[in-house]
């Protein structure tokens, strides 16, 4: 008789067997519970190697992801090649993730192209203690040099005058506003970061902005989307080579500017963010602290982040605003009538916003419809998390689909039309809407949000005070195209407008 047979013929063996059965049953229940807890978000079946790439329009991936969310729900999975990505759609889901679970969803995914840009340094495309320190330092110093303060308002108003002069030189003839608006917006962040503005005719300044615009445009191209999935293809992708040359050229120009500022640095009269960074670096080194976060790579990349982000999104929002005013002249009438009633011909100030509810509503609706950053900048989970019943593993890339927030049919009465009434009550007073999330939310919300809001308000109102924006001759309002240009951010497609002076109306 075998040992096994012998065991099962004794009372104690029966008890042992019973205990084993119970133990296995409990394990099964626990396993089933764990499997239920670890249920991953649904999504389309991926193909080998390619994942779901063939199901996405890589030139406008946000549209494809919105379509998929209608089938798979507000939390779903897609595969970009071998990489599993979780997409969050709709206001409630995105807010819950970024605000209520800010820590878990708070890290930045450093895609191959983002790593090539910054190597994990700077503010926008970094994580960990370095990111925390650089963000903290940037916020403090941007405030010190004007962000959200009277000094910042004065810098913007000064630049408004330069921009108005530039536009007046077109004498009401059709022109493309891209350069002039971007020059003005960039000069605001330049004054804060460098301590001075550039002349619009400065060829170095022009070249830097041209490269920034091209970089942001190419980063959203289909070719770079493919590179992020298959980075070994980089040397053979022409777009990638052009992109990296642009980035390197701008980095070298920033190094040259930093070097020049360092030579003229006066500890008693700090001019801007760079001066403050250089002084902090020197102070730490004088104290014998050589291994800190205040090093040249963090400085160069932080300046690059501030210069690029501080120009593109704000400049694009203003240009969308002018295009929409030309497209909807009755809304432009309402803004100009309110401005004439409240401020007349004097310079609009930030404090006037509370007395300009219709204008404020129009600006907020411009930000919603412009949808500048439809995919946000991708996040990554910092730890394992169960979110809305789905298990998401630590290190999973996450796309907060901001376009689904700004067009959420459960939040907006007419999400696919330009309707300032979204931000007005029955008495015509301004109403804040939490579902307006153009700057994202949570730990990774845009650090320059207050500056951007001030810029958009002052530039937009100053321009609407001085000019009537209309389509070029031979083009009707209906023919103005609101289809955005392709790119990482959504800029207006190339177009021209006429800016007709309202000086006589204001004087009258």
Secondary structure by P-SEA (a helix, b strand, c coil): ccaaaaaaacaaaaaaaaaaaaaaaaaaaaaaaaaaaaccccccccccccccccccccccaaaaaaaaaaacccccccccccbbbbbbbcaaaaaaaacccccccccccccaaaaaacccccccccccaaaaaaaaaaaaaaaaaccccaaaaaaaaaaaaaaaaaaaaaccccccaaaaaaaaaaaaaaaaacccccccccaaaaaaaaaaaaaaaaaacaaaaaaaaccccccccaaaaaaaaaaaaaaaaaaaaaaaaaaaccccccccaaaaaaaaaaaaaaaccccccccaaaaaaaaaaaaaaaccaaaaaaaaaaaaaaacaaaaaaaaaaaaacccccccccccccccaaaaaaaaaaaaaacccccccbbbbccccccccbbbcccbbbbcaaaaaaaccccccccccccccccccccccbbbbccccccccccccccaaaaaaaaaaaaaaaaaacbbbbccccccccccccccccccccccccbbbbbbbccccccc
